[in-house]
C-alpha cells in the first residue's frame, strides 16, 4: 500500500464524467499550524523565491491542435455555480535538464465531507480560520524532498511565467502541511494575477484573462490539486466559475 503522504490518487482520466451535482460550501475551511508562516508574508516570500534559477525553456504557446486537446470539464454544482477546469499550459523543461527526482504525483485539496473535485475557493482560503480536509498532513514528508519548483502558466498570457522555489521545511525544520501548501499556492496565484497587468494578451484565449483585460479575477478561482509535471516541477489544477 502506498503512503498517504506520497500520493492522493491518480490524475483523473479524460473519460471521467464531465458533470456532477454536489453540495458546496463557498468558503473553504483551512487552519494554519501554530507558528507556521503566512504564505503572503515577507518571511514566506523570502524562503520561496531567493534561489537562483537556471535557464530553462518555457513552452507556453498553444497551437491549434493543442488548443483543441485542452478540453475543459465543467462541474455543475448547487447554488447555480458552474466550475470549469482551466486549460493551463503544462511546463516542459529542455531535454538536457530532464533528470529523475523523487516525486509526489498529486496532492488534493478539499473541504471535509465534500467531493474532492470541488476543491477550495482560494480567496476564501486566505481569509478563513477553518480547516481543509487533512489540513495538518505533512504531504511531502515521505518523498525525501527538501524543496520543489512551483510554476504558473496561464492560457490567456502566453508570455507570462511564474516560478518559485518552495522550501518544504519551515520553522524548527517542521515539514510543510497540506494547509500551508494550499495557502502558499493561493497566495502565489494572487501575486501572479497582479503581475499579469502588463502582460500581452492572447486574443484567442482572452476569455481566460484577468480584469481589466478579461472577465476573471482571483475571486473566480478554486484550487483542486497540486501535481507533478516534470523533473522537480509542480503546477496546480485550477477551476473557475468564469471563462
C-alpha positions, 0 to 999 in steps of 0.5 A: 500500500502506498503512503498517504503522504506520497500520493492522493490518487491518480490524475483523473482520466479524460473519460471521467464524467464531465458533470456532477451535482454536489453540495458546496460550501463557498468558503473553504475551511483551512487552519494554519499550524501554530507558528507556521508562516503566512504564505503572503508574508515577507518571511514566506516570500523570502524562503520561496523565491531567493534561489537562483534559477537556471535557464530553462525553456518555457513552452507556453504557446498553444497551437491549434491542435493543442488548443483543441486537446485542452478540453475543459470539464465543467462541474455543475454544482448547487447554488447555480455555480458552474466550475470549469477546469482551466486549460493551463499550459503544462511546463516542459523543461529542455531535454538536457535538464530532464533528470529523475527526482523523487516525486509526489504525483498529486496532492488534493485539496478539499473541504471535509465531507465534500467531493474532492473535485470541488476543491477550495475557493482560494480567496476564501482560503486566505481569509478563513480560520477553518480547516481543509480536509487533512489540513495538518498532513505533512504531504511531502514528508515521505518523498525525501524532498527538501524543496520543489519548483512551483510554476504558473502558466496561464492560457490567456498570457502566453508570455507570462511565467511564474516560478518559485522555489518552495522550501518544504521545511519551515520553522524548527525544520517542521515539514510543510502541511497540506494547509500551508501548501494550499495557502502558499499556492493561493497566495502565489496565484494572487501575486501572479494575477497582479503581475499579469497587468502588463502582460500581452494578451492572447486574443484567442484565449482572452476569455481566460484573462484577468480584469481589466483585460478579461472577465476573471479575477482571483475571486473566480478561482478554486484550487483542486490539486497540486501535481507533478509535471516534470523533473522537480516541477509542480503546477496546480489544477485550477477551476473557475466559475468564469471563462 
